[in-house]
Amino acid sequence: MLRRALSSLAAVELPESVEVSVTVVDNDPAGSARPVVQGVEPTFPLPLTYAVESRRGIPFARNRCLDEAQGKGADYLIFIDDDEWVAGDWLQKLYGFAHDAGDRAVVCGSVISLMPASAPDYFSMFFSRKRRRTGERLPYCATNNVLIPMAEVRRLGLRFDENRPFAGGEDVLFFTEANLHGVAIFHCAEAVVYEDVPECRATIRWLSRRKYSVGITLARQKMRAGRSRGMVLASALVQLLTASLVCLLGIAFNRQRSRAWLRACRSAGMACGALGLESQFYRSANS
């Protein structure tokens, strides 16, 4: 997967008069990604850095990315996941929008998920993101395709929360914090990356665990944005009751039952998040 990501970055169209480098941060103390990086490095057309972040947990790896960008004196840091690959004009679209927006905004692009052949056709709806128009302003985003102005990171002292290393969602909270301090977050639909959904994730069991974890993060995000714990809990319980009733009614179509069940899982997560419970969804490397 990492080899494909690097191959797509090697072929990407570069904006004029912009210096671009690539950093691979490996969150495995054994350095398992090193052979892949060393294998592509001799012919890689951009400066390529490899760094090992030995502390296990996504927030440690993401903060290491911030540190690496800071050490290089970068104006922008762009995140993609190692299981993604980018469209040829992805960087031009992402950077071009950021430049036109005034160089101080966070800009997130589109992620298109490709389903395995073994998954039921209707499963694609569970992995599709909400369609947003270019220029739409958001309260938060994720790190799977995003450009961050490092000047704002320095100004606000932004860091990913390392207190919950396996919970997930620290990117949502990071960008919520940035937005609350006046950093605009825009969507650029034309800046596209792709990902393959592995078979192990195209299951109701995995989606249920994922939705529960997402619900916990959403509860934290809503409370950070100003909603009271009681309001978040009450809303989650109402949504949980509604989704559970739909499940119990035994709707005939599998997709509708599955959708109601996943809504119930997310609502249960929100309720638990409002009560202070945590998730360990990302303790496993295959999550």
Secondary structure, 3 states (H helix, E strand, C coil): CHHHHHHHHHCCCCCCCCCCCEEEEECCCCCCCHHHHHHHHHHCCCCEEEEECCCCCHHHHHHHHHHHHHHCCCCEEEEECCCEEECCCHHHHHHHHHHHCCCCCEEEEEEEEECCCCCCHHHHHHHCCCCCCCCCECCCCCCCEEEEEHHHHHHHCCCCCCCCCCCCCHHHHHHHHHHHCCCCEEEEEEEEEEEECCHHHCCHHHHHHHHHHHHHHHHHHHHHCCCCHHHHHHHHHHHHHHHHHHHHHCCCCHHHHHHHHHHHHHHHHHHHHHCCCCCCHHHCCCC
